[in-house]
Amino acid sequence: MDVKGKKIGYVLTGSFCTFHKTIPKIKELIDLGAEIIPVMSFNSYKLDTKFGKAEDFINEIEKITGKKIIHSIQDAEPIGPKKLTDIMVIAPCSGNTISKLAYDIIDTPATMAAKSHLRNNLPIVIAISTNNALGANAENIGKLLNRKNYYFVPFGQDNPITKPRSIVANFDMLIKTIEYALDGEQINPMLI
């Protein structure tokens, strides 16, 4: 199934080092005919980092989508009841967000968007990016890999020498993963 005509909730969480990989995918999805509803976690919406200023990311995303970013819990809650999305993408999905999703902790716009979307029994695509995936967070990733409606963009080690516990999704596989998830299929989540 392709993405043309699909309403995609696109959530960015605080793995700022991969924003330069994920933001172009928003434009690519729009070019393929998808409608994007942008959402940002509290931290991704407010924090300036060595990877860029929050305001610059916000302006770029709003310009690409033509929509204001959902950045509060209250504004994310209606996503499910109003059936605003066909699929939800969390890209990048930080280790913090993975943990919260695994334990159903709903305290950010990102986790509220996911929870609200899931009430309609629809897919969520996770593009993981975290420095502790092969550490304490491995258990939480495993929980989501085995949970209904969660689909992972293929991922692998970021840099096994200097960051041996770090995992990052292959963002080039994001759109293909979305297409598979829309058909209820998980592409092989582990890169070899």
Rosetta blueprint (number, residue, H / E / L):
1 M L
2 D L
3 V L
4 K L
5 G L
6 K L
7 K E
8 I E
9 G E
10 Y E
11 V E
12 L E
13 T L
14 G L
15 S L
16 F H
17 C H
18 T H
19 F H
20 H H
21 K H
22 T H
23 I H
24 P H
25 K H
26 I H
27 K H
28 E H
29 L H
30 I H
31 D H
32 L L
33 G L
34 A L
35 E E
36 I E
37 I E
38 P E
39 V E
40 M E
41 S L
42 F H
43 N H
44 S H
45 Y H
46 K H
47 L L
48 D L
49 T E
50 K L
51 F L
52 G E
53 K L
54 A H
55 E H
56 D H
57 F H
58 I H
59 N H
60 E H
61 I H
62 E H
63 K H
64 I H
65 T H
66 G L
67 K L
68 K L
69 I L
70 I E
71 H L
72 S L
73 I H
74 Q H
75 D H
76 A H
77 E H
78 P H
79 I H
80 G L
81 P L
82 K L
83 K L
84 L L
85 T L
86 D L
87 I E
88 M E
89 V E
90 I E
91 A E
92 P E
93 C E
94 S L
95 G H
96 N H
97 T H
98 I H
99 S H
100 K H
101 L H
102 A H
103 Y L
104 D L
105 I L
106 I L
107 D L
108 T L
109 P H
110 A H
111 T H
112 M H
113 A H
114 A H
115 K H
116 S H
117 H H
118 L H
119 R L
120 N L
121 N L
122 L L
123 P L
124 I E
125 V E
126 I E
127 A E
128 I E
129 S E
130 T E
131 N L
132 N L
133 A L
134 L L
135 G L
136 A L
137 N L
138 A H
139 E H
140 N H
141 I H
142 G H
143 K H
144 L H
145 L H
146 N L
147 R L
148 K L
149 N L
150 Y E
151 Y E
152 F E
153 V L
154 P L
155 F E
156 G E
157 Q E
158 D E
159 N E
160 P L
161 I L
162 T L
163 K E
164 P E
165 R E
166 S E
167 I E
168 V E
169 A E
170 N L
171 F H
172 D H
173 M H
174 L H
175 I H
176 K H
177 T H
178 I H
179 E H
180 Y H
181 A H
182 L H
183 D L
184 G L
185 E L
186 Q L
187 I L
188 N L
189 P L
190 M E
191 L L
192 I L
